Structure formats: structure tokens, C-alpha cells
């Protein structure tokens, strides 16, 4: 009995085990089919959700990093800002020692005053030349006329003197004949001694007048010589006066030169004043002071940056998309930006432009595959994204971002 009883339960167990195996075999294909269906549905849903959208997490905030340098060489007296300080346009950043440049300004002012005085003197000389040059011409021509008249007068006096000499010579000859006749008649006792004396007196008078006429001729000839010299002198003065045009041109050239030197001195003064103003380094734009490398007492110059000012209001996103993501990407398409700093908060923007080449082409050492060692690597191309309006939060260059572009809009 016991053996039969024990055999019956064993057979029942085997029967149940054999019945369970077909059930499990039938359940496995259903499970696999269900998982496959879920995968297909998930893939389809993912495709529907991501179709027409291209995303990348290789993106970062970019902005303008403005290097601030001194425009002149000098020793730093004061540094007026600290690291990470917000500055506004016109705020003083650094003050340099202005002593040397102030002295140069004083010297330039003195040069300007001297140049202005020289220009005023040249202008006065030109005005004087413009007034005296025509008067000198008139005066020289009058002197020439007077000298010519003096020559003519001397020539007339010579002619008159010669005529007088001839006339008195004739009268002397006549008086001499009368004197000889009177002496002959006196010897013949035909006339009295008084007649001889009268003829002698007449002869002496005519001889004296002849000598006077000869003296006047000599004086007239001497006067003619002096008049000729006066004519020569008057001609020289007239020739000198006739150069009034050249004198005016010379005076104008001297004035132009003086004016040019004055303008040169004034330009040097402006440059000296500019250099003096450059000893105060000011902020050009609103931004945050970064990368400070200057301390008081240092000698700085234009070749060395002192700060970097980062304007936080002028930022954008550079997203590096894979080359196989750019086929449908165009400027103006809407963009969704997420920043690691602000979690899942989304910012809206638009594609502004696509770079002209891959990032590798603009690297410091671009790849050269001409040697045959080519290994294909998916390249990335920078895409510039601008925010729609002001983001409303502080965005700093270098922040990481996730960018999604809706490429369905053409």
C-alpha cells in the first residue's frame, strides 16, 4: 500500500511539470514581441519628437573680451578698480604719472606762442610791404623824372654857357680891337688918354664876363655829371622799386611759412595734450573687469594689456554641430538654448550665421591628410546663435550650453 501510494504522487508531479513547460515556451515569444513593440513605439516616438530638430551639447556662451592697455608709457600711480568689478563707460581704471607729459604740454604751449608771434610779425611785414611797395615805385619814378629833368637843365645851362662864352669872346675881341685903335690914335695924338682908358675898361669888362661865362660852362658841365649820376641812382631805385611784386610774393611766402609753423606747433600741442590725457586710462564700455595684471609702481606701455573688460550685455552662443547635422540648417531658424547654470530653463534665439569652415580648419595646426594617413573623423562646424531679446540673467563667456535648432522652418 505504501509503495503504491508513493508512486501515485510522483507521477502527478511529472505530469504537472510537463504541462508547465509548454506554457513557458508559449510565453517567451509574446514577451519578446512585446519588448520589440515597445522598442518600435519608443523609436517612433523619439523620431517624431526629434524629427526636424538638430541638437548638440558642444556649445558655449561667447562674448567680447576687450583688452585695455595704456596708450602711452608711464609709471602707474593708482589702480582704481579691483578684480571682477563692474565698470561703466568713462570710469577711471588706472592713473599714470603725468609729470613728463605735463612738461611737454608746457613746452608745446611756449612753441605755439612763439610761432604765433612770428606769424603776426610776418603778417605785419606783409601789410607794410603792400602799402610801401607801390609808394616806393611812385617815389622812384618821381626821382627818375627829377633826375632826368636835372640832366636836361644841366645840358641847357651848358648850351647857354657855351653861347655866352662865344658871345663874350666876340665882344672881347671887339673890345681888344677898339683898345688897340685907341692906343694907336693916342700915339698919334688924335685922341686923349681918357679914350684909351675907356677902351681899356671896356676890354677888361668883356674879358671878365668871358671868364665868368667860361666858369658857368664848367659849372654846368659839372652839374651835368652830377645829374647823370643822379639819373643812374634814380634808375637803381626805380629798378629796386619795380621788384614790388617779388617783394610781396616773398612777404606772402614768409607769412605762409610762419602760419605753417604755427599750425605745426598747435598740432604738437594737441598731441602733447592728448598724451597727457592718456595718462588716465578709462573704460570705454560697461563690463566686468577681468584678468587684471597691473599693480601700482609698474612701468607700463601700449604693448602690455592691463585688464580685460567683458561686456555682459553683448553675448551670444556658438554651437559646434556635426557636419551631418547642417544639411537643413539655415540662418533665421528658431533655437532653444539650455544652460548648465540654469538647469532646464530654456532661452529662445535664432540662427544668425554658419561658419565658413570647420573648427579644425581654423585650428592652430590644421590637419594635413596629403601624406595618406587619413582617418575619417566627423567634423564640427560652428553656428552662431543670437538670443531673442535680453535673456534676463547674467551670461558669461565660456558657459556650457545645450542647443536645439528647429530645421523644419526653411
C-alpha positions in Angstrom: 0.0 0.0 0.0 2.7 2.4 0.9 4.6 1.7 -2.3 1.5 2.3 -4.5 0.7 5.4 -2.6 4.1 6.8 -3.0 4.2 6.0 -6.7 1.0 7.9 -7.5 2.2 11.4 -6.3 5.4 11.1 -8.2 3.5 10.5 -11.5 1.3 13.5 -10.7 4.4 15.8 -10.2 5.8 14.7 -13.6 2.6 15.4 -15.3 2.4 18.9 -13.8 6.0 19.7 -14.8 5.3 18.5 -18.4 2.3 20.8 -18.5 4.2 23.9 -17.3 6.9 23.7 -19.9 4.6 24.4 -22.9 3.1 27.4 -21.1 6.6 29.0 -20.6 7.6 28.2 -24.2 4.4 30.0 -25.4 5.0 33.0 -23.1 8.6 33.8 -24.3 7.7 34.8 -27.9 5.0 37.1 -26.5 7.5 38.8 -24.2 10.0 39.3 -27.0 7.2 40.6 -29.3 6.1 43.0 -26.6 9.5 44.3 -26.0 10.0 44.7 -29.7 6.7 46.6 -30.0 7.7 48.8 -27.1 11.1 49.5 -28.8 9.4 50.3 -32.1 6.9 52.6 -30.4 9.7 54.3 -28.5 11.8 54.7 -31.6 8.9 56.0 -33.5 8.0 58.4 -30.7 11.7 59.5 -30.4 11.8 60.0 -34.2 8.6 62.0 -34.1 9.9 64.1 -31.2 13.3 64.8 -32.8 12.4 64.9 -36.5 13.3 68.3 -37.9 15.5 69.2 -34.9 19.2 69.1 -34.5 20.8 69.3 -31.1 24.3 69.5 -29.6 25.8 69.9 -26.2 29.1 71.1 -27.7 28.1 74.8 -27.3 29.2 77.7 -25.1 28.4 81.3 -24.4 30.7 83.7 -26.2 31.3 87.4 -25.8 33.7 90.2 -26.4 36.8 90.3 -24.3 38.2 93.8 -24.6 41.8 94.2 -23.7 42.6 97.5 -22.0 46.1 98.9 -22.4 47.8 102.3 -21.7 48.2 104.4 -24.8 51.4 106.0 -23.5 54.3 104.7 -21.5 54.4 105.7 -17.9 54.6 104.6 -14.2 51.4 103.5 -12.6 50.4 105.8 -9.7 47.0 104.4 -8.8 44.8 101.4 -9.8 41.2 102.4 -9.3 39.5 99.1 -9.9 39.6 95.6 -8.4 39.1 92.2 -10.0 35.5 91.4 -11.2 34.4 94.9 -10.6 31.6 96.3 -12.8 32.6 99.5 -14.6 30.7 102.0 -16.7 32.0 104.0 -19.7 34.2 106.8 -18.6 35.2 105.2 -15.2 38.8 105.7 -14.3 40.7 102.4 -14.3 44.4 103.4 -13.9 46.3 106.7 -13.4 49.8 107.1 -14.7 52.4 109.6 -13.6 51.6 112.8 -15.7 54.7 114.8 -14.9 56.7 114.2 -18.1 53.6 114.8 -20.3 52.6 118.0 -18.4 56.1 119.4 -19.0 55.8 118.5 -22.7 52.5 120.3 -22.8 54.1 123.5 -21.3 56.9 123.3 -23.9 54.4 122.9 -26.7 52.4 125.9 -25.4 55.6 128.0 -25.5 56.3 126.9 -29.0 52.8 127.8 -30.0 53.2 131.3 -28.6 56.5 131.8 -30.4 55.0 130.6 -33.6 52.0 132.8 -33.3 54.3 135.8 -32.6 56.3 135.0 -35.7 53.2 134.7 -37.8 51.9 138.1 -36.5 55.2 139.7 -37.4 55.1 138.1 -40.9 51.5 139.4 -41.3 52.5 142.9 -40.3 55.5 142.8 -42.6 53.2 141.8 -45.5 50.8 144.6 -44.7 53.7 147.1 -44.6 55.1 145.8 -47.9 51.7 146.0 -49.5 51.4 149.7 -48.5 55.1 150.8 -49.1 55.8 148.9 -52.3 53.5 151.0 -54.5 54.6 154.2 -52.8 58.3 153.3 -53.4 57.5 152.8 -57.1 55.8 156.2 -57.3 58.7 157.8 -55.4 61.3 156.1 -57.6 59.6 157.2 -60.7 59.4 160.8 -59.4 63.1 160.7 -58.6 63.8 159.4 -62.1 61.8 162.2 -63.6 63.6 164.8 -61.4 67.0 163.3 -62.3 66.1 163.4 -66.0 64.9 167.0 -65.6 68.2 167.9 -63.9 70.1 166.4 -66.7 68.1 168.4 -69.3 68.6 171.6 -67.2 72.3 171.0 -66.9 72.5 170.4 -70.7 70.6 173.7 -71.3 72.9 175.5 -68.9 75.9 174.1 -70.7 74.5 175.3 -74.0 73.7 178.7 -72.6 77.2 178.9 -71.1 78.8 178.0 -74.4 76.7 180.6 -76.1 77.7 183.2 -73.5 81.4 182.2 -73.9 81.1 182.7 -77.7 79.3 186.0 -77.3 81.7 187.4 -74.7 84.6 186.1 -76.7 83.4 188.1 -79.7 82.8 191.1 -77.6 86.3 190.7 -76.0 87.8 190.6 -79.5 85.9 193.8 -80.4 87.0 195.5 -77.2 90.5 194.5 -77.9 90.5 196.0 -81.4 89.0 199.2 -80.0 91.7 199.3 -77.4 94.4 198.8 -80.0 92.9 201.5 -82.2 92.6 203.9 -79.2 96.3 203.4 -78.4 97.3 204.0 -82.0 95.3 207.1 -82.1 96.7 208.2 -78.7 100.2 207.7 -80.0 99.3 209.9 -83.0 97.9 212.5 -80.6 94.5 212.0 -82.2 92.6 211.1 -79.0 93.0 211.8 -75.4 94.3 209.4 -72.7 90.7 209.2 -71.4 89.6 207.5 -74.6 92.4 204.9 -74.1 91.4 204.3 -70.5 87.7 203.9 -71.5 88.6 201.3 -74.1 90.8 199.6 -71.6 88.0 199.4 -69.1 85.6 198.1 -71.8 88.2 195.4 -72.7 88.6 194.4 -69.1 84.9 194.1 -68.5 84.4 192.0 -71.6 87.3 189.8 -70.6 85.8 189.4 -67.1 82.4 188.5 -68.5 84.1 186.0 -70.8 85.8 184.3 -67.8 82.5 184.3 -65.9 80.8 182.6 -68.9 83.6 180.0 -69.0 83.2 179.4 -65.3 79.4 179.0 -65.8 80.1 176.5 -68.5 82.4 174.5 -66.3 79.8 174.6 -63.5 77.1 173.4 -65.9 79.3 170.6 -67.1 79.9 169.5 -63.5 76.2 169.8 -62.8 75.5 167.5 -65.8 78.0 165.0 -64.5 76.2 165.0 -61.1 72.8 164.9 -62.9 74.0 161.8 -64.8 75.0 160.2 -61.5 71.5 161.1 -60.1 69.9 159.5 -63.1 71.9 156.3 -62.5 70.9 156.4 -58.9 67.3 157.1 -59.7 67.3 154.2 -62.2 68.7 151.9 -59.5 65.9 153.0 -57.1 63.3 152.6 -59.8 64.6 149.1 -60.6 64.5 148.2 -56.9 61.0 149.7 -56.6 59.9 147.7 -59.6 60.5 144.5 -57.6 57.4 145.2 -55.5 55.7 142.1 -57.0 58.6 139.9 -55.9 58.7 141.7 -52.5 55.0 141.0 -52.0 55.5 137.4 -53.0 58.4 137.0 -50.6 56.4 138.6 -47.8 53.4 136.3 -48.5 55.7 133.2 -48.6 57.2 134.3 -45.3 53.7 134.6 -43.8 52.7 131.2 -45.2 55.8 129.6 -43.7 55.1 131.3 -40.3 51.4 130.1 -40.5 52.6 126.6 -41.3 55.0 126.6 -38.3 52.2 127.9 -36.1 49.8 125.1 -37.2 52.7 122.6 -36.7 53.2 124.0 -33.2 49.5 123.8 -32.4 49.3 120.2 -33.7 52.2 119.3 -31.5 50.4 121.0 -28.6 47.3 118.9 -29.3 49.4 115.7 -29.4 51.0 116.6 -26.1 47.6 117.3 -24.5 46.3 114.0 -25.9 49.3 112.2 -24.4 48.7 113.9 -21.1 45.0 112.8 -21.2 46.1 109.3 -22.0 47.8 109.1 -18.6 44.3 108.5 -17.2 43.1 105.1 -18.6 39.3 105.0 -18.7 36.7 102.3 -19.5 35.2 102.5 -23.0 32.2 100.2 -22.4 30.2 98.8 -19.5 31.6 95.5 -18.4 33.3 93.4 -15.7 37.0 93.9 -15.1 38.8 90.6 -15.6 42.4 89.3 -15.9 44.0 92.2 -14.1 47.8 92.2 -14.5 48.7 95.7 -13.3 49.9 97.0 -9.9 50.9 100.4 -8.6 54.5 101.3 -9.3 54.8 99.3 -12.5 56.1 100.8 -15.7 53.5 100.1 -18.4 53.1 100.8 -22.1 50.9 100.2 -25.1 52.3 96.8 -25.7 51.1 95.3 -22.4 47.4 94.7 -21.6 46.4 95.9 -18.1 42.9 94.5 -17.9 40.2 92.7 -19.9 36.7 94.2 -19.7 33.9 91.8 -20.6 30.6 93.5 -21.6 28.0 91.0 -20.3 25.1 92.6 -22.2 26.7 91.6 -25.6 26.8 87.8 -25.6 25.8 85.0 -28.0 26.1 81.3 -28.3 28.5 79.3 -30.5 27.2 75.8 -31.1 29.5 73.2 -32.8 27.3 71.0 -34.8 28.4 67.8 -36.6 28.7 68.2 -40.3 25.9 65.7 -40.9 23.5 68.0 -39.0 23.9 71.1 -41.2 22.1 69.9 -44.3 18.8 71.7 -43.4 20.2 74.3 -41.1 19.7 77.9 -42.2 20.0 81.4 -40.8 16.9 82.6 -39.0 15.7 79.2 -37.8 14.4 79.2 -34.2 16.7 77.9 -31.5 16.2 76.6 -28.0 19.1 77.1 -25.6 19.6 75.4 -22.2 22.4 76.4 -19.9 24.1 74.2 -17.3 24.0 77.1 -14.9 20.2 77.5 -15.0 19.2 73.8 -15.3 16.2 73.1 -17.5 15.3 76.7 -18.1 15.0 77.4 -21.8 16.1 80.5 -23.7 14.9 81.4 -27.2 17.1 82.5 -30.0 17.7 82.3 -33.8 20.5 81.1 -36.0 22.4 84.1 -37.2 25.1 82.5 -39.3 27.1 79.4 -40.0 30.9 79.5 -40.1 32.7 79.3 -43.4 34.7 76.2 -42.4 35.1 73.6 -39.8 36.7 74.2 -36.5 39.7 72.1 -37.4 40.5 74.2 -40.5 40.9 77.3 -38.3 42.9 75.5 -35.6 46.5 76.5 -34.8 47.7 73.3 -36.6 45.2 72.4 -39.3 45.1 68.7 -40.2 47.1 67.7 -43.3 46.0 64.5 -44.9 48.1 64.7 -48.0 50.5 62.1 -46.7 47.9 59.3 -46.9 47.3 58.8 -43.1 43.7 59.9 -43.5 41.4 58.8 -40.7 37.8 60.0 -41.1 36.6 62.0 -38.2 33.2 63.7 -38.1 34.0 67.4 -38.3 32.1 70.1 -36.3 31.2 73.5 -37.8 30.5 76.5 -35.5 27.0 78.0 -35.7 26.4 81.5 -34.2 23.1 81.8 -32.3 21.7 85.1 -31.1 19.2 85.4 -28.2 15.7 86.8 -28.8 16.0 90.0 -26.7 17.7 90.2 -23.3 18.0 86.8 -21.6 17.2 88.4 -18.2 20.1 86.6 -16.5 23.9 87.1 -16.3 25.5 85.2 -19.1 29.3 85.0 -19.0 31.5 83.9 -21.9 32.6 80.2 -21.5 29.3 78.9 -20.0 28.3 75.5 -21.3 25.0 75.2 -23.2 22.7 72.7 -25.0 21.4 74.0 -28.3 18.5 72.6 -30.4 17.7 74.1 -33.8 14.3 73.6 -35.4 15.3 72.9 -39.0 11.7 72.4 -40.2 11.4 76.1 -40.9 13.2 76.9 -44.2 
